[in-house]
Amino acid sequence: MLDLLARIEEDNRSRLPAKTYLVFLGDLVDRGPDSRGVIEHLIANRPSFGRTVFLKGNHEEFFLSVLNGDEGVVQPWLTYGGSECAQSYGVNPGWALNASQAEIMDRLIGQVPAAHVEFLSNMADTFRFGDYLFVHAGVRPGVELEKQLSRDLRWIREGFLDDSSDHGVVVVHGHTIVEAPEERPNRIGLDTGAYKTGVLTAIGIEGSERWFLRSEGAATPS
């Protein structure tokens, strides 16, 4: 993440001054080795060259459900990548194997700083800029943007990925892993599976120009 953020800042310096937004598409927690460190860094080190926008993904939704006392989602969350997140907050997965869901939940609630809960809770569902809509997973085709359900915005795949209809905006999303950025007339998928590939991808957009930045390489023109 730090490598890509440095590349984004360097890329921004190479361009003419402009109103800049840095949009994070969600899934900042789970699966990776240091969810806590990611959140702490983003809280303490907002970039000076633009406004940051943090969108809530399905993994943040899962994690917050646990922190808000929903005991029933503890085991699914741990299985779905939460065990790595829990370990980053000092909750040992070996101990968790022999603990009840309630005990795990209570331990996590005690370990996660209030500032982290606030950060996660304040994440938005969408961000629109010009002809682009940024969202974690996608949108439900045929539903007005103002009437989209949060669950679809964070979880949808079926019905969205193969849909070719005009949404009124180009939807920029993550959630579904692709080998390389996937550009279609109505959407752009950016999730290159960083937790298992090491490749984190960003898109730069200015006017009609689009370009990509990757964690392990230089900018690639669209």
SULURKA-V713556 format. One record per backbone hydrogen bond with DSSP energy under -1.0 kcal/mol. NH is the residue of the N-H (numbers start at 1). CO is the residue of the C=O. If there is no record, write none. Layout:
# SULURKA-V713556
nh=NH co=CO
nh=NH co=CO
This chain:
# SULURKA-V713556
nh=5 co=1
nh=6 co=2
nh=7 co=3
nh=8 co=4
nh=9 co=5
nh=10 co=6
nh=11 co=7
nh=12 co=8
nh=13 co=9
nh=14 co=10
nh=15 co=12
nh=22 co=51
nh=24 co=53
nh=31 co=81
nh=32 co=30
nh=38 co=34
nh=39 co=35
nh=40 co=36
nh=41 co=37
nh=42 co=38
nh=43 co=39
nh=44 co=40
nh=45 co=41
nh=51 co=20
nh=53 co=22
nh=55 co=24
nh=56 co=124
nh=61 co=57
nh=62 co=58
nh=63 co=59
nh=64 co=60
nh=65 co=61
nh=66 co=62
nh=67 co=63
nh=68 co=64
nh=69 co=66
nh=70 co=65
nh=71 co=69
nh=73 co=70
nh=74 co=71
nh=77 co=73
nh=78 co=74
nh=79 co=75
nh=80 co=76
nh=81 co=78
nh=82 co=77
nh=83 co=78
nh=86 co=82
nh=87 co=83
nh=88 co=84
nh=90 co=87
nh=91 co=86
nh=96 co=92
nh=97 co=93
nh=98 co=95
nh=99 co=96
nh=104 co=100
nh=105 co=101
nh=106 co=102
nh=107 co=103
nh=108 co=104
nh=109 co=105
nh=110 co=106
nh=111 co=107
nh=112 co=108
nh=117 co=113
nh=118 co=114
nh=119 co=115
nh=120 co=116
nh=121 co=117
nh=122 co=118
nh=123 co=120
nh=124 co=54
nh=127 co=134
nh=129 co=132
nh=132 co=129
nh=133 co=170
nh=134 co=127
nh=135 co=172
nh=137 co=153
nh=143 co=140
nh=147 co=144
nh=148 co=145
nh=153 co=149
nh=154 co=150
nh=155 co=151
nh=156 co=152
nh=160 co=157
nh=161 co=157
nh=163 co=160
nh=170 co=131
nh=171 co=186
nh=172 co=133
nh=173 co=188
nh=174 co=136
nh=176 co=174
nh=178 co=191
nh=182 co=189
nh=184 co=187
nh=188 co=171
nh=189 co=182
nh=190 co=173
nh=192 co=190
nh=196 co=193
nh=197 co=193
nh=198 co=194
nh=202 co=213
nh=204 co=211
nh=206 co=209
nh=209 co=206
nh=211 co=204
nh=212 co=220
nh=213 co=202
nh=215 co=200
nh=217 co=214
nh=220 co=212
nh=222 co=210
